[in-house]
Amino acid sequence: METTERDTWLPLSKAAKRLNVHPSTLRRWGDNGALPMLLTPGGHRRFAVSDLERFAQEHLVRQEAPIVEMWAGEALTQARQELVVHRDEQWLAAYDERTRQRHRELGMQLLGLTMRFLAGEEEPERCLEVARQIGREYGEIAQTMGQPLSAALRASIFFRDTLVETAVHLPESAHVRPAASRQLMHRINALLNTVHLAIAEVYDADNATGVSRS
């Protein structure tokens, strides 16, 4: 039977180059089971081309640095500009400076989490759980301030819209392939929808117990 390239096994250095990641990153993925590998009798790691291609498609690692880092930098700049424009809107003006600072911290935490999620640096289930925790804190802050659910969701939707809008314009500003941009948006939505649902769950739990903080 004829052997194809997909049947080929690559050493660590060549496999890392194929995925455009550092060899230590690929070593960690192989050791923790995130990416299948073969350990030779001499202790050398080997990776199947077919597994590398599948992993690349699922985690965007083929263009990890140029796309994800570029997107994050532009998204952060855009978010700061939009906050200035919207600072007088009711959903934002209602928060005192201390609460706004915590929102900024949560936003940075969420941006970093989104980058790791897009780059496949952490298990997806772990990223989604952290996203739920962030969403719950957003919801609890809004409840403490006496904000309705719509105001709590407005803050997280603002953040999501900024990230997605940046991804939409990446093909124009950075010559990124539309397919890569679409995949980026799909994964952003998957993570941030988890945040929205967690906020709503905080309010649902409050209603279920008949407790009101407003």
C-alpha positions as CSV (number, residue, x, y, z in Angstrom):
1,M,0.0,0.0,0.0
2,E,1.3,3.5,-0.9
3,T,2.3,5.7,2.0
4,T,1.1,9.3,1.9
5,E,2.5,12.3,3.7
6,R,-0.4,12.1,6.2
7,D,1.0,8.8,7.3
8,T,4.4,10.3,8.0
9,W,5.8,10.7,11.6
10,L,7.8,13.8,12.3
11,P,10.3,14.5,15.1
12,L,9.5,17.2,17.7
13,S,11.4,20.0,16.0
14,K,9.8,19.5,12.5
15,A,6.4,19.0,14.0
16,A,6.7,22.2,16.0
17,K,7.8,24.1,12.9
18,R,4.8,22.7,10.9
19,L,2.4,24.0,13.6
20,N,4.3,27.3,14.0
21,V,4.8,26.8,17.7
22,H,7.8,26.5,20.0
23,P,9.1,22.9,20.5
24,S,8.5,23.2,24.3
25,T,4.8,24.1,23.6
26,L,4.4,21.0,21.4
27,R,6.3,18.9,24.0
28,R,3.8,20.0,26.7
29,W,0.8,19.2,24.4
30,G,2.2,15.7,23.7
31,D,3.0,15.0,27.3
32,N,-0.4,16.1,28.7
33,G,-2.3,14.1,26.0
34,A,-3.7,17.1,24.1
35,L,-2.0,15.9,21.0
36,P,-1.3,12.2,20.2
37,M,2.3,11.2,20.0
38,L,4.6,8.2,19.7
39,L,7.5,7.7,22.1
40,T,10.3,5.8,20.5
41,P,12.4,3.2,22.5
42,G,15.1,5.8,22.7
43,G,12.7,8.3,24.3
44,H,12.2,10.5,21.3
45,R,8.8,12.0,20.5
46,R,7.2,11.5,17.1
47,F,4.0,13.1,15.8
48,A,1.8,11.9,12.9
49,V,1.2,14.5,10.2
50,S,-2.5,13.5,10.2
51,D,-2.8,14.3,13.9
52,L,-0.9,17.6,13.4
53,E,-3.3,18.7,10.6
54,R,-6.4,17.8,12.6
55,F,-5.0,19.6,15.7
56,A,-4.1,22.7,13.6
57,Q,-7.6,22.9,12.1
58,E,-9.3,22.6,15.6
59,H,-7.0,25.1,17.4
60,L,-5.9,27.7,14.8
61,V,-2.2,27.0,15.6
62,R,-1.0,27.2,12.0
63,Q,-1.3,30.9,12.3
64,E,-1.3,31.2,16.1
65,A,1.1,34.2,16.5
66,P,0.3,36.3,13.5
67,I,-3.5,36.1,13.8
68,V,-4.3,35.7,17.5
69,E,-1.8,38.3,18.7
70,M,-2.6,40.7,16.0
71,W,-6.3,40.4,16.8
72,A,-5.8,40.8,20.5
73,G,-3.7,44.0,20.0
74,E,-6.3,45.6,17.8
75,A,-9.2,44.4,20.0
76,L,-7.7,46.0,23.0
77,T,-7.2,49.3,21.2
78,Q,-10.7,49.3,19.9
79,A,-12.2,48.5,23.3
80,R,-10.4,51.4,24.9
81,Q,-11.7,53.8,22.2
82,E,-15.2,52.5,22.4
83,L,-15.3,52.9,26.2
84,V,-14.5,56.6,25.8
85,V,-17.3,57.0,23.3
86,H,-19.9,55.1,25.5
87,R,-18.8,56.4,28.9
88,D,-22.0,58.4,29.4
89,E,-24.4,55.6,28.5
90,Q,-26.5,54.4,31.4
91,W,-25.1,50.9,31.6
92,L,-21.6,52.3,32.1
93,A,-22.3,55.6,33.9
94,A,-24.1,53.8,36.7
95,Y,-20.8,52.2,37.9
96,D,-18.4,54.0,40.3
97,E,-14.7,54.2,39.6
98,R,-13.9,51.1,41.7
99,T,-16.5,49.0,39.9
100,R,-15.2,50.3,36.5
101,Q,-11.7,49.3,37.5
102,R,-12.9,45.8,38.3
103,H,-14.7,45.6,35.0
104,R,-11.5,46.6,33.2
105,E,-9.6,43.9,35.2
106,L,-12.2,41.3,34.2
107,G,-12.0,42.5,30.6
108,M,-8.3,42.0,30.5
109,Q,-8.7,38.6,32.2
110,L,-11.3,37.6,29.6
111,L,-9.1,38.8,26.7
112,G,-6.2,36.8,27.9
113,L,-8.4,33.7,28.3
114,T,-9.8,34.2,24.8
115,M,-6.2,34.3,23.4
116,R,-5.3,31.1,25.2
117,F,-8.6,29.5,24.0
118,L,-8.0,30.5,20.4
119,A,-4.4,29.3,20.4
120,G,-5.2,26.0,22.0
121,E,-2.8,26.6,24.9
122,E,-5.3,25.3,27.5
123,E,-8.0,22.6,27.5
124,P,-11.2,24.0,26.0
125,E,-13.2,22.7,29.0
126,R,-11.0,24.6,31.4
127,C,-11.3,27.8,29.4
128,L,-15.1,27.5,29.3
129,E,-15.2,27.0,33.1
130,V,-13.0,30.1,33.7
131,A,-15.4,32.0,31.3
132,R,-18.3,30.9,33.4
133,Q,-16.6,32.2,36.6
134,I,-15.9,35.6,34.9
135,G,-19.6,35.7,33.8
136,R,-20.8,35.0,37.3
137,E,-18.7,37.8,38.7
138,Y,-20.0,40.2,36.1
139,G,-23.5,39.2,37.1
140,E,-22.8,39.5,40.8
141,I,-21.3,43.0,40.4
142,A,-24.3,44.1,38.4
143,Q,-26.7,42.7,41.0
144,T,-24.8,44.4,43.9
145,M,-25.2,47.7,42.0
146,G,-28.9,47.2,41.6
147,Q,-28.6,46.8,37.8
148,P,-31.2,44.9,35.8
149,L,-30.2,41.8,33.8
150,S,-30.3,43.9,30.6
151,A,-27.6,46.2,31.9
152,A,-25.4,43.3,33.1
153,L,-25.6,41.7,29.6
154,R,-25.0,45.1,28.0
155,A,-21.5,45.2,29.4
156,S,-20.5,41.7,28.2
157,I,-22.2,42.2,24.9
158,F,-20.1,45.4,24.4
159,F,-17.0,43.4,25.0
160,R,-18.0,40.5,22.7
161,D,-19.0,43.0,19.9
162,T,-15.6,44.7,20.1
163,L,-13.8,41.3,19.7
164,V,-16.0,40.1,16.9
165,E,-15.9,43.4,15.0
166,T,-12.1,43.3,15.2
167,A,-12.0,39.8,13.8
168,V,-14.4,40.9,11.0
169,H,-12.0,43.6,9.8
170,L,-8.8,41.5,10.1
171,P,-9.0,40.4,6.5
172,E,-9.0,44.0,5.4
173,S,-6.4,45.4,7.7
174,A,-3.9,42.5,7.9
175,H,-4.6,40.4,4.7
176,V,-5.8,37.5,6.8
177,R,-7.7,34.8,4.9
178,P,-11.5,35.1,5.4
179,A,-11.7,31.4,6.4
180,A,-9.3,32.0,9.3
181,S,-11.2,35.1,10.3
182,R,-14.5,33.2,10.3
183,Q,-13.0,30.4,12.5
184,L,-11.7,33.1,14.8
185,M,-15.2,34.6,15.2
186,H,-16.8,31.2,15.7
187,R,-14.5,30.4,18.6
188,I,-14.8,33.9,20.1
189,N,-18.6,33.5,20.1
190,A,-18.4,30.0,21.7
191,L,-16.4,31.4,24.6
192,L,-18.3,34.6,25.2
193,N,-21.7,33.0,24.9
194,T,-20.7,31.1,27.9
195,V,-20.1,34.4,29.7
196,H,-23.5,35.7,28.8
197,L,-25.2,32.6,29.9
198,A,-23.4,32.6,33.3
199,I,-24.6,36.2,33.9
200,A,-28.2,35.2,33.2
201,E,-27.8,32.2,35.5
202,V,-26.9,34.5,38.4
203,Y,-30.1,36.4,37.9
204,D,-32.1,33.2,37.4
205,A,-30.8,31.8,40.7
206,D,-31.7,35.0,42.4
207,N,-35.3,34.8,41.0
208,A,-35.6,31.2,42.0
209,T,-34.9,31.9,45.6
210,G,-37.1,35.0,45.6
211,V,-34.2,37.3,46.6
212,S,-33.9,40.7,45.1
213,R,-30.8,42.9,45.4
214,S,-32.3,45.9,43.6
